[in-house]
Amino acid sequence: MKRLTLFALAITLIATVFAAKTPYQAVLQHSRIRGRARGPNVCAMQKIPGTDKKYFTNCKQWYHRKICGKPTEVTYECCPGYEKVIGEKGCPAALPLVNIYKTLGVIGATTTKMYSERANLQEEIEGPGSFTFFAPSNEAWAALPTEILDALVSNVNIELLNALHYHMINKRLTSDDLKHGALFPSMYQDFDVHIQHYSNGVVTVNCARLVKTDQHATNGIVHVVDRVITAITNNVNSLIDTDDDLDTLRTAVAAAGLTSLLENEGSYTIFAPTNEAFEKIPPETLTRILGDPVALKDLLNYHILKNLHCSESIVAGTPLETLQGTVLEVGCDGEEMTINGKAIVTQRDKIGTNGVIHYVNELLIPDSAKTLLELVEESVVTTASRLFKDAGLTDHLIGSEAVTLLAPLNDAFKDKSLAMTPDMKKLLRNHILKEKFSSKSLYHGQELETLGGLKLRVFVFRNSLCIENACIAAHDKNGRYANMFIVDQILAPPMGTVMDVLKADDRFSTLVGAIQRAGLSELLNKKGTYTFFAPTNAAFNAMPRADLNKLMNPKELANLLRYHIGEEFLVSGAVTSHTRVTPLTGDKLELGTLNSTVYVNRVPVVETDLMATNGVVHAVDVIIKPLLMKNGVYALFTNFFPHKCS
């Protein structure tokens, strides 16, 4: 019965959300469903403790119980247009349908009602007509700076009346009519009000959030908003031009040729760096960017979002696309608006005819305006950063040379000698490719030349993209002139054929002799893409005497060795759970990883990725045997790697 009830609730939620006309209606209907146990027309809202902020929310927000990273408490109140009746459950009664003036009192917008009377607006909003009134809440009036409020109430017949008329539209507009990006002429000199209707259900007018919507009246409709709005007359470029705190930005915009963009029609969000923000940047970095038209344009476009986002629309971290082409993570932490997790917004919602400006006290520098050295120093590859500088490679990292840096993660250097020997310097030079590459342009079998003169091979696997043994571990870092790939290992360029690799390592002396007796030397010296799980001397020494005696037969020995040789090339970074390799015997080898160790048929690989020109060698200290099958599944291997819930 309980399952049927949950199923019915889920069906109801889905049906009502799809039936909703707008995002606002979708969250309102979800809130109705969450509140219906309290009676008819009850809406559940999430309230941020310590504030007067309440929100209708969607299903995801309901379960997270957080707004702007802060825990919320659920409150229940009458849905818009309804009221309680003493002695009855919920909110069964519709609010009385009266004129706008009286409706202001019914819904608690008493300060707006009072100012309407003082400005001689009462007669107009009591009389015939069909108006939309965006009525500031009592808290909105209280939040006005004293000097502004004094200026309004000292001249009620002109200033206050004009201000109130700007909150009115000469036709009835429900929340369904308030479309995203819509403009409506106000009743103050036809100056437009700017509507935004966001996908999360937040609706704003001139960046003021509608906190009580669709309060119907006989002569129109009232929407309560959380701030007093003012007429918008200037575009965002004019707003920047007239603010002394944005002097440096104004100069940069002109130098980058973006003035016309900010003057023309649009719907942008600008995170405007203040003079202080520019002053925080090292002088040499700032001089370089300001003197480079391409880097400067990228820098400024990185501060401009493609769409208009008022601060009230942000209730959780959201990736938003910039004109530069990448994204900024715009979020909030309580009352603070954040960018990429940092609370650097000092002033919000300065709205123009073609966008909105939020002031920031820190410059946002995109990767595309950075040198390779800056990319390295600001990333997680701190060990590699130090080593490249110690190796005298700084000139390649700060200039305009088109190169690609392969930067190993810090963990790749564990248990490695970091002494700056000639061999280490040579190795590090081979981590710099001669051209600027994008990982998306790499293809299987491609060869990439390094500064050290080596040719490195590209291997494309189902879930990995690798250059020799080093697999790309993060998204590309695309700098001004050069790019960086963060890789999981230090490069191990091939030092010969598979046979050469085995002969050069004393651990494989027994194996080398076995290969020669089995007649496989030619195979492992010729061109190919082999993966050899190579038994060490310890693996042979651990074999029972009876099994060793069998290997005196060259055919038995060849079969055993061929079972250790995969037909396809596979580096450790490409191994995932239940990876399969086909050995030369035609059977299957089952691979997986556990705690950063690669296993093949449950045998741990003691050293991975000994690279060869015709394959790769992985060392094992145990002879690999076929796994037992159970119901068509490699049961022992599956049990060995426990499944984890994500």
C-alpha positions in Angstrom: 0.0 0.0 0.0 2.8 2.4 0.9 4.5 1.7 -2.5 1.3 2.5 -4.3 1.0 5.8 -2.4 4.5 6.8 -3.2 3.9 5.8 -6.9 0.8 7.9 -7.0 2.6 10.9 -5.5 5.4 10.5 -8.1 2.8 10.4 -10.9 1.0 13.4 -9.5 4.3 15.4 -9.3 5.3 14.5 -12.9 1.8 15.3 -14.3 1.5 18.7 -12.5 5.0 19.8 -13.5 4.4 18.9 -17.2 1.0 20.7 -17.0 2.6 23.9 -15.7 2.8 26.7 -18.2 5.9 28.5 -16.8 8.8 27.7 -14.5 7.1 29.8 -11.8 3.9 27.8 -12.1 6.0 24.6 -12.0 7.5 25.4 -8.6 4.2 26.8 -7.3 2.4 23.5 -8.2 5.2 21.5 -6.6 4.8 23.6 -3.4 1.0 23.0 -3.5 1.7 19.2 -3.6 4.1 19.4 -0.7 1.6 21.4 1.3 -1.6 19.7 0.5 -1.5 17.5 3.7 -2.1 20.7 5.6 -5.3 21.4 3.8 -6.5 22.9 0.6 -4.5 25.7 -1.1 -1.6 25.4 1.3 1.9 25.9 -0.2 5.1 24.6 1.4 7.9 27.2 1.2 11.6 27.1 2.1 12.7 29.9 4.4 16.2 30.9 5.1 16.4 31.2 9.0 17.3 34.7 10.2 16.0 36.3 7.0 12.6 37.1 5.5 13.5 35.2 2.3 11.0 32.5 1.3 11.0 30.4 -1.9 8.7 28.1 -3.8 11.1 25.3 -4.8 11.4 22.5 -7.2 11.8 18.8 -6.3 15.6 18.9 -6.2 15.7 21.9 -4.0 13.1 20.4 -1.7 15.2 17.4 -1.0 18.5 19.3 -0.6 16.8 21.7 1.8 19.3 24.4 1.0 19.1 27.9 -0.6 22.5 29.6 -1.3 24.3 26.9 0.6 22.3 27.6 3.8 19.9 25.1 5.5 16.3 26.0 5.1 13.2 25.5 7.3 9.9 24.5 5.7 7.0 26.9 6.4 3.4 26.5 5.3 1.2 29.4 4.2 -1.7 30.1 2.0 -1.0 29.9 -1.7 -1.4 33.1 -3.7 -5.0 34.3 -3.8 -6.3 32.3 -0.8 -6.8 32.9 3.0 -7.6 30.9 6.1 -11.0 30.5 7.6 -11.3 30.1 11.4 -12.1 26.6 12.4 -11.3 25.1 9.0 -8.2 23.3 7.7 -5.9 24.9 5.2 -6.8 28.0 3.2 -10.3 27.2 1.7 -11.4 30.8 1.0 -10.4 32.9 -2.0 -9.2 36.4 -1.0 -11.9 39.1 -1.5 -11.8 40.5 -5.0 -11.5 44.3 -4.4 -9.7 47.1 -6.2 -6.0 47.5 -6.2 -5.9 50.0 -3.4 -7.7 47.7 -1.0 -5.8 44.7 -2.3 -2.6 46.3 -1.2 -3.9 46.2 2.4 -5.2 42.7 2.1 -1.9 41.3 1.0 0.2 43.3 3.6 1.8 45.8 1.2 0.7 48.6 3.7 3.6 51.0 3.1 2.9 51.0 -0.7 -0.8 51.6 0.1 0.1 54.5 2.4 2.4 56.1 -0.2 -0.2 55.6 -2.8 -2.6 57.7 -0.7 0.0 60.4 0.0 0.9 60.7 -3.7 -2.8 61.0 -4.7 -2.6 57.7 -6.5 -5.5 56.2 -4.5 -8.3 57.4 -6.7 -6.5 56.1 -9.8 -6.0 52.6 -8.4 -9.5 52.5 -6.9 -11.1 53.5 -10.2 -11.8 51.8 -13.5 -8.9 50.3 -15.5 -6.8 47.2 -15.9 -3.4 47.7 -14.2 -0.4 45.7 -13.1 1.1 47.0 -9.9 4.6 45.8 -8.9 4.1 46.8 -5.2 7.3 47.0 -3.1 7.0 45.1 0.2 7.1 47.0 3.5 10.7 45.6 3.9 11.6 47.0 0.5 10.6 50.5 1.5 12.5 50.2 4.8 15.6 49.2 2.9 15.7 52.3 0.8 18.6 54.7 1.7 17.3 57.5 3.8 18.3 60.2 1.4 16.4 58.6 -1.4 13.3 58.0 0.7 13.4 61.6 2.0 13.6 62.9 -1.6 10.5 60.9 -2.6 8.3 61.8 0.4 9.4 65.5 0.3 7.8 65.8 -3.1 4.9 63.4 -3.1 3.0 64.9 -6.0 5.9 64.6 -8.4 8.8 62.4 -7.3 6.8 59.8 -5.3 4.0 59.7 -7.8 6.4 59.2 -10.7 8.2 56.4 -8.7 4.9 54.6 -8.0 3.8 55.0 -11.7 7.0 53.4 -12.7 5.8 50.3 -10.8 2.6 50.2 -12.8 1.8 48.9 -16.3 -1.5 49.9 -18.0 -2.7 46.3 -18.5 -3.2 43.2 -16.5 -0.2 40.8 -16.6 -0.3 37.5 -14.7 2.9 35.6 -13.9 2.3 33.6 -17.0 2.5 36.8 -19.1 5.8 37.8 -17.6 8.0 36.1 -20.1 11.8 35.9 -19.8 13.4 39.0 -21.4 10.1 40.8 -21.9 9.9 44.6 -21.8 6.7 46.5 -20.8 6.2 50.3 -20.9 5.5 51.6 -17.4 3.0 54.3 -16.6 5.9 56.8 -16.0 6.8 58.3 -19.4 6.6 54.8 -20.9 10.0 53.8 -19.5 10.3 50.1 -19.8 10.4 47.6 -17.0 12.5 44.6 -17.6 11.2 41.1 -16.9 13.2 38.0 -16.3 11.5 34.6 -15.8 14.2 32.1 -14.9 14.1 28.3 -15.2 14.3 27.9 -11.5 10.9 29.7 -11.1 12.3 33.0 -9.9 10.7 36.0 -11.6 12.2 39.5 -11.4 11.3 43.0 -12.6 14.4 45.2 -12.9 16.1 42.6 -10.8 13.5 42.9 -7.9 12.2 39.4 -7.1 8.4 38.8 -7.1 7.7 37.5 -3.6 3.9 37.4 -3.9 2.4 37.0 -7.3 -0.9 37.0 -9.0 -2.9 38.9 -6.4 -6.0 39.6 -8.4 -8.1 42.8 -8.1 -11.2 44.1 -9.8 -9.2 46.6 -11.8 -6.0 44.7 -12.3 -3.4 42.5 -10.5 -0.7 43.1 -7.9 2.7 41.4 -7.6 4.7 42.2 -4.5 8.4 42.7 -5.1 11.3 42.7 -2.7 12.7 46.1 -3.6 11.8 49.5 -4.9 12.7 49.8 -8.6 13.9 52.8 -10.5 13.6 53.8 -14.1 16.3 52.5 -16.5 17.5 55.0 -19.0 21.2 54.2 -19.7 22.9 51.2 -21.3 25.7 49.4 -19.5 28.4 51.2 -21.3 27.1 54.5 -20.0 26.9 53.2 -16.5 30.6 52.2 -16.7 31.5 55.6 -18.2 30.0 57.6 -15.4 31.4 55.6 -12.5 34.9 56.7 -11.2 35.4 53.4 -9.5 35.5 51.7 -13.0 38.0 54.0 -14.6 40.5 51.2 -15.5 37.7 49.1 -16.8 36.5 51.9 -19.0 40.0 52.3 -20.5 40.3 48.6 -21.1 36.9 48.3 -22.8 37.8 51.0 -25.2 41.2 49.5 -25.9 39.6 46.1 -26.6 37.1 47.6 -29.0 34.1 46.4 -26.9 32.4 49.8 -26.5 29.9 49.3 -29.3 29.0 45.8 -27.9 28.1 47.4 -24.5 26.2 50.2 -26.2 24.1 48.0 -28.5 21.0 46.0 -27.8 21.6 42.9 -25.7 20.9 41.2 -22.4 24.3 40.8 -20.8 25.6 40.3 -17.3 28.8 42.1 -16.6 31.0 41.3 -13.6 32.7 44.7 -13.6 36.2 44.7 -12.0 36.8 47.9 -9.9 40.0 49.9 -10.0 41.0 48.0 -6.8 40.6 44.7 -8.7 43.1 45.8 -11.4 45.5 47.1 -8.7 45.7 43.6 -7.1 47.2 42.1 -10.3 51.1 42.0 -10.5 52.1 45.0 -12.6 54.0 42.9 -15.2 51.0 40.6 -15.7 48.6 43.6 -16.1 51.0 45.4 -18.5 51.3 42.2 -20.6 47.5 41.7 -20.8 46.7 45.4 -21.4 49.3 45.5 -24.2 48.0 42.3 -25.9 44.7 43.0 -27.7 43.8 39.3 -28.0 44.4 38.6 -24.3 42.7 41.8 -23.2 39.5 41.0 -25.2 39.5 37.4 -23.8 39.9 38.9 -20.3 37.0 41.3 -20.6 34.7 38.8 -22.4 35.4 36.4 -19.5 33.6 39.0 -17.3 30.5 39.1 -19.5 27.8 36.4 -19.4 25.7 35.8 -22.5 22.5 36.2 -20.6 21.1 38.6 -18.0 21.3 37.1 -14.5 20.1 39.2 -11.6 21.5 38.3 -8.2 18.1 37.1 -7.0 18.0 34.4 -9.7 20.9 32.6 -8.2 19.9 30.2 -5.4 22.7 27.6 -6.0 26.0 27.3 -7.9 25.3 27.3 -11.6 27.8 27.2 -14.6 27.0 30.1 -16.9 28.6 30.7 -20.3 30.7 33.8 -20.9 31.3 35.7 -24.2 34.9 34.3 -24.0 33.4 30.8 -24.5 34.1 29.2 -21.2 32.0 29.2 -18.1 31.9 30.9 -14.7 30.5 29.1 -11.7 28.1 31.7 -10.4 26.6 30.9 -7.0 25.8 32.3 -3.6 26.7 31.7 0.0 24.0 33.1 2.2 23.7 36.8 1.4 26.9 36.8 -0.7 27.0 36.3 -4.4 30.0 34.1 -5.4 32.0 33.6 -8.6 34.0 30.4 -8.9 33.3 29.8 -5.2 34.7 33.2 -4.1 32.6 36.0 -2.5 34.1 38.8 -4.6 30.9 40.7 -5.6 30.8 44.0 -3.8 27.7 45.6 -5.5 24.9 43.9 -7.3 22.1 44.6 -9.8 23.1 47.9 -11.4 20.7 47.4 -14.3 20.9 49.1 -17.7 18.8 48.9 -20.8 20.9 46.1 -22.2 22.2 44.2 -19.2 23.1 44.2 -15.5 26.3 45.0 -13.8 27.7 43.3 -10.7 30.9 44.9 -9.2 33.8 42.6 -8.3 36.9 43.4 -6.4 39.0 40.7 -8.0 40.0 40.4 -11.7 38.9 37.2 -13.4 41.7 36.0 -15.7 40.7 33.2 -18.1 43.3 30.6 -19.1 43.3 32.0 -22.6 45.0 35.2 -21.3 47.6 33.4 -19.3 51.2 32.3 -20.1 52.0 28.7 -19.8 54.0 29.4 -16.6 50.9 31.0 -15.0 48.8 28.0 -16.0 51.3 25.7 -14.3 51.8 27.7 -11.2 48.0 28.1 -10.6 47.2 24.4 -11.1 47.6 21.3 -9.0 50.9 20.2 -10.6 53.1 22.0 -8.1 56.0 19.5 -8.2 56.2 19.6 -12.0 56.1 23.4 -11.9 59.1 23.6 -9.6 61.0 21.0 -11.7 60.4 22.7 -15.1 61.8 25.9 -13.6 64.8 24.2 -12.0 65.5 22.6 -15.4 65.9 26.0 -17.0 62.8 25.7 -19.1 61.2 28.9 -17.9 61.7 30.7 -21.3 59.5 28.1 -23.0 56.8 28.8 -20.4 56.6 32.6 -20.5 57.1 33.4 -24.2 54.9 33.3 -27.3 56.1 29.9 -28.4 53.3 27.6 -29.5 53.9 24.5 -27.4 52.0 21.9 -25.4 53.2 21.0 -21.9 52.6 17.6 -20.4 52.5 18.2 -16.7 52.4 15.1 -14.4 50.3 15.2 -11.3 52.2 15.4 -8.0 51.5 11.8 -7.2 53.4 10.8 -10.3 56.6 11.9 -8.6 56.2 9.8 -5.4 59.2 7.5 -4.8 61.0 9.1 -7.7 64.4 10.9 -7.4 63.9 14.6 -8.1 67.6 15.4 -8.4 68.2 17.7 -11.4 70.5 15.5 -13.3 71.2 15.7 -17.0 68.9 12.8 -17.6 66.1 14.5 -15.6 66.6 17.7 -17.7 66.3 15.7 -20.9 63.2 13.9 -19.6 61.5 17.2 -18.7 62.3 18.6 -22.2 60.5 15.7 -23.6 57.4 16.7 -21.7 57.1 19.8 -24.0 55.6 19.2 -27.4 56.7 21.4 -30.3 53.2 22.4 -31.3 50.0 23.8 -29.6 47.6 20.9 -29.4 44.1 20.4 -28.2 43.3 16.9 -26.8 40.2 16.9 -29.0 42.3 17.0 -32.1 44.5 14.0 -31.1 44.0 10.7 -32.8 45.1 7.1 -32.3 48.5 6.4 -33.8 49.4 10.1 -34.1 53.1 11.0 -33.4 54.0 14.2 -31.5 57.5 15.6 -31.5 59.0 17.0 -28.3 61.6 19.7 -27.7 64.0 16.9 -27.0 63.5 15.5 -30.5 61.5 12.4 -29.5 58.4 11.2 -31.3 55.7 10.3 -28.8 52.7 8.1 -29.8 49.0 8.8 -29.1 46.8 6.0 -27.9 43.0 6.4 -27.8 41.1 4.0 -25.5 37.4 3.9 -24.7 37.8 6.0 -21.5 41.3 7.3 -21.8 43.5 9.4 -24.0 47.2 8.7 -23.5 50.5 9.9 -24.8 52.8 6.9 -24.4 52.1 5.8 -20.8 50.9 9.2 -19.6 47.1 9.5 -19.8 45.4 12.9 -19.7 43.8 13.3 -16.3 42.0 16.6 -16.6 40.5 19.1 -19.1 43.0 21.0 -21.3 44.4 24.2 -20.0 44.4 26.5 -23.1 46.7 29.4 -22.6 47.4 32.5 -24.7 50.0 30.9 -26.8 50.5 27.4 -25.3 48.4 24.6 -23.9 48.8 22.3 -21.0 47.7 18.6 -20.5 47.7 17.4 -17.0 48.8 13.7 -17.1 48.7 10.9 -14.5 52.3 9.7 -15.0 55.8 10.9 -15.8 56.5 10.1 -19.5 58.4 6.8 -20.1 59.4 7.0 -23.8 60.1 3.6 -25.4 63.7 2.4 -25.2 63.5 -0.4 -27.8 61.3 -3.5 -28.6 59.6 -5.6 -25.9 62.5 -8.0 -26.1 65.0 -5.1 -25.6 63.0 -3.9 -22.5 63.1 -7.4 -21.0 66.8 -7.9 -21.7 67.7 -4.6 -20.1 66.0 -5.5 -16.8 67.7 -8.2 -14.6 64.3 -9.1 -13.1 63.4 -10.8 -16.3 66.5 -12.9 -17.0 64.6 -16.2 -16.5 61.8 -14.9 -18.7 64.3 -13.9 -21.5 65.7 -17.5 -21.5 62.2 -18.9 -21.6 61.2 -16.7 -24.5 64.3 -17.9 -26.4 63.6 -21.6 -25.7 59.9 -21.2 -26.7 60.9 -19.5 -30.0 59.1 -16.2 -29.3 62.1 -13.8 -29.6 61.3 -12.9 -33.2 57.6 -12.2 -32.3 58.6 -9.8 -29.5 61.2 -8.0 -31.7 58.9 -7.4 -34.7 56.4 -4.6 -35.2 53.3 -4.9 -33.2 51.1 -3.6 -30.3 51.6 -6.2 -27.6 50.8 -6.0 -23.9 53.1 -8.4 -22.1 52.3 -9.3 -18.4 55.9 -10.3 -17.9 56.6 -12.8 -15.1 59.7 -11.8 -13.1 62.3 -14.2 -11.8 60.4 -14.3 -8.5 57.3 -15.6 -10.4 59.2 -18.5 -11.9 61.0 -19.3 -8.6 57.6 -19.5 -6.9 56.3 -22.2 -9.3 55.9 -25.7 -8.0 58.6 -28.1 -9.2 56.0 -30.2 -11.1 54.8 -27.1 -13.1 58.4 -26.1 -13.8 59.1 -29.5 -15.2 56.2 -29.1 -17.6 57.9 -26.0 -19.0 60.8 -28.1 -20.2 58.5 -28.9 -23.1 58.9 -25.9 -25.6 55.2 -26.2 -26.7 54.0 -26.0 -23.1 56.3 -23.1 -22.4 55.2 -21.3 -25.5 51.5 -21.7 -24.6 52.1 -20.3 -21.1 54.0 -17.3 -22.4 51.5 -16.6 -25.1 48.8 -16.5 -22.5 50.7 -13.6 -20.9 50.8 -11.6 -24.1 47.8 -9.5 -25.1 47.1 -8.8 -28.8 46.3 -5.2 -28.1 48.2 -2.3 -26.6 47.0 -1.3 -23.1 48.7 1.0 -20.6 47.7 1.1 -16.9 45.9 4.4 -17.2 43.3 2.8 -19.6 42.4 -0.1 -17.2 39.0 0.2 -15.7 36.8 -2.3 -13.8 36.4 -5.5 -15.9 38.7 -4.5 -18.7 39.4 -7.5 -21.0 42.5 -8.3 -23.0 42.7 -11.1 -25.6 45.9 -13.1 -25.2 47.7 -14.8 -28.1 46.1 -18.1 -27.0 42.6 -16.7 -27.8 41.3 -16.8 -24.3 40.5 -13.7 -22.1 42.5 -11.9 -19.5 40.4 -10.1 -16.9 41.8 -6.8 -15.6 40.7 -4.3 -12.9 42.1 -1.9 -10.5 42.0 -1.7 -6.7 43.7 1.0 -4.6 45.7 2.2 -7.6 47.0 -1.3 -8.3 46.3 -3.1 -11.6 45.3 -6.7 -11.3 45.2 -9.3 -14.1 43.3 -12.5 -13.3 43.5 -11.4 -9.7 47.4 -11.2 -9.9 48.7 -7.8 -8.9 50.9 -6.0 -11.4 54.1 -4.9 -9.5 55.3 -2.4 -12.1 53.3 -1.0 -15.0 54.1 0.7 -18.3 57.6 -0.3 -19.3 57.2 1.2 -22.7 58.5 -0.5 -25.9 58.3 0.5 -29.6 56.1 -2.5 -30.3 54.1 -2.7 -27.1 54.2 -2.4 -23.3 55.5 -4.5 -20.5 53.8 -4.9 -17.1 55.7 -6.9 -14.5 54.0 -9.6 -12.4 55.5 -11.7 -9.5 53.1 -14.6 -10.1 52.5 -16.8 -13.1 49.0 -15.9 -14.4 46.5 -18.7 -14.7 43.0 -18.8 -16.2 40.2 -17.9 -13.9 37.4 -20.4 -13.0 34.1 -19.7 -14.7 30.8 -19.9 -12.9 27.5 -19.4 -14.8 29.5 -17.8 -17.6 31.0 -15.2 -15.3 34.5 -14.9 -13.9 33.2 -15.3 -10.3 36.4 -15.2 -8.4 37.6 -12.0 -10.1 34.2 -10.3 -9.7 34.1 -11.1 -6.0 37.6 -9.8 -5.6 36.7 -6.3 -6.7 33.7 -5.2 -4.5 31.1 -2.9 -6.0 30.7 0.5 -4.5 27.6 2.7 -4.5 28.2 6.1 -6.1 
